[in-house]
Amino acid sequence: MNQPSTIEKVKSYLLGPGLQKVIALSALVVLYVFFGIFGANFFSRDTLVSIFDSSYYTGFIAIGLTFVIITSGIDLSVGTVTVGSALIGGVAYNIWGWPIGLCLILVVLVGILFGFFNGLLIGKLGLPPFIATLGTQFMSLGICSVVAQVQTMRYPNIMDDDGWFKTVFFKTKTGFPMGALWLTLFAVLAIVLLNHTKLGRYTFAIGCNEEAVRLSGIHTKNWKILIYTLSGFFAGLSGIIYAATYSAITPQTGNGLEMYAIAACVIGGTSLSGGVGSLVGTMIGVLVINVLKNGLMSMSLPVQWQQFFIGVVVVAAVLLDIIRVKNAGKVKR
Amino acid sequence: MSDTNKVFQDILQMKDIDVMFPGVHALNRCSFTLRNGEIHALVGENGAGKSTLMKVLTGIYTDYEGEIIFNNQTVRFNSVKDAQLKGISIVHQELNLLNHLTVAQNIFIGRESEGFFLNDKIINEKTNELIGQFRINIKPTDKISSLSVGKLQMVEIARAMSYPNTKILILDEPTAALSDKETVELFEKIRELKAKGIAVIFISHRMAELKKIADRITVLRDGEYVGTAEAGSCEIPNIIRMMVGRTILQEPKTASAVLPDAPVVLEARNLVSPVIKDVSFQLRKGEILGFAGLVGAGRTEVMRLIFCADPKASGEVLINGKPVKMKLPQDAVSNGIGYLSEDRKRFGLMLRLSLLDNVILGSIDKLISRGLIRGKKSQEVVNHYISELKIKTPSLRQLVQFLSGGNQQKVVVAKWLLMDTDILIFDEPTRGIDVGAKSEIYDLMNTLAAEGKSIIMISSELSEILRMSDRIIVMSEGRKSGELAISEASQEKIMELATQFIGEAH
């Protein structure tokens, strides 16, 4: 076997499986420069920080979603679970009087619980992921609001007693974006998990051909339960960051967050038909969405234009992917 | 065309057809001639260009060089519909029918009615006419999902013939999924079409049936025209030689090398499921046990029971003489059983993943240290199997979907070898694999058996059964109808056993 040179390898990667990432990254740069020129005061540290600030919780749920989508599944509950778990943590803090540290653990546990529930419905009982997680979306929205007695729950602000919570998970007193640090840390861990462990390998394999994986003697059901639980875990983490960012958690919100995360995955080249995807792509996708959001704001356009343009970017990303797959098929017949 | 040749008037001439795909010269000045009302077989190894040539003819590929003369006119079809309306229809190997619609709705899909509203009555009547012509035993209102594969094939042909101008009908491997009985029926219909003056192009891998049905045989190799022969006067080995450019000997095994007292590694006792009726057998160490029978005899189902891919109603499986409780495929794997499905793409491979990922799928535990998959070690292991099994691939990162059928099969074999299973069940191991790669798979199976692996081989090709097996079990209608030592086996004996229970009340 002749070994291709490194340059050839890089070239074939960038034009093949890496193309979507290259395109997403170029889109990110183009958008950033575009808004820098046409937006008011866009090239500033404040704007950059604001882009990051709005990226955290979408980023966390998009990490978990990337795993789920690669298995050719979907998790529509992550948005409401993010807010719902933060709400339950807030109940523990405000009403039950738990110490803040314990409350944060509870937030993550609530996320894990909802994820595990999704996993049982999908892995064990064989419900279609779309239906199961749609159900969980409504259930989490409802039950968490009931537990909170439909009251807004407050997390400590920076001047309050447990103010360290905000400086550790959102921003230091000097303004350093801690959320970005946490997101980067967990993204790196997740990349290792997806690309270098059994869980990650089975995630791709299940997305490609679940029956072939089962017939290779692998307990696909249990792995699916684990993957949905992982998605719930990331929704829980997202809940902590969400609480740190906003401090006040309103019941019966959070639906719609998952749509931004799904859009981020798709922009980053993760295929909804499964088997294909990357976390680096997803992270770029999250940034694309938030650059777009902040950029359109800096052009003082009404907020509805954000939604419109995010839609345009999602459709364009999927269209590019379809063209890429078609061309790849043509080359190899 | 001179008058003396009138009988043999050509309805179609494809001259110097040239098709380039990026990186592949799919057709290289390829020619093909079809006479009026003949049955013309088109053969060649996988990738020889048969499908590409037919796709040019039916308007699927419009980007080609060369000339097509149809009915004495130069034509260039720009779409499938264009070709159909002018008189050329194709029945693809993978049937394209809509499961939840009726026969009539399928036949007239895209041509339902002139106006906006549907009129099922009219298309039902038209369909009834077609069905009557072909004497197919179905109703226009039958749901597609309720029909057998053989019937579906007839529906496809009826659909092709429902275009009033149809002069040429192309059948792409129509018998691949049919039982022998259904094949005989199909051939009758094809001859009827011929009698009506329809020219039929028949693509198949099965040499024996070509001699039965075809008037002439054209061979393609590597995108080029090799030659055309009269089916009546040519010999099958000659055709195969034209296809591969070399001679392949297919000599049956005469005696088994496995001693009759070799230890029994696998024993099935009284297996029962909704389709399997009380099947028992033994597999000995180092043996290749052939499972013969017609399509649908229940051979795959037996193996899926043993592998726990489907639940069994009752029965027992013994490994090395001890009864084992197995419920899921992973239990079968941990007891050393490997199953290589007849449908590699659906049940064996992850087409969009790399060769490496496919091979290590079941053995990741061996390649892990401290929770992480060792890339170097995985590559070493997979490279070892690439050279051992002679897998042809540009790299171990190559996506499996771009490998040929034979190499895909070797990837599946490598996966099971790495999982260290001692009992390998090969279900139709050479289905869809070209002649050259077949003998490589045979060699591989012989080597494995000689190394002490025990093999069960399901095959619908009698020549394959007789060539490979040490012992043969024949199944019919979900039952074991007989067992033959290779020294006493013959095609006739196997066929007799394979048809034993057919026609009996269930």
Interface residues (C-beta under 8 A of the other chain):
Chain A: M1 P4 V192 H196 T197 K198 R201 Y202 F204 A205 C208 N209 E211 A212 V213 R214 L215 S216 G217 I218 H219 G275 V276 K330 V331 K332 R333
Chain B: F21 P22 G23 V24 A26 F307 A309 L328 P329 Q330 A332 V333 S334 Y339 S341 R346 F347 G348 L349 M350 L351 R352 L353 D357 I360 L361 G362 I364 D365 I368 G371 L372 I373 G375 I386 P394 S395 Q401 F402 K415 M419
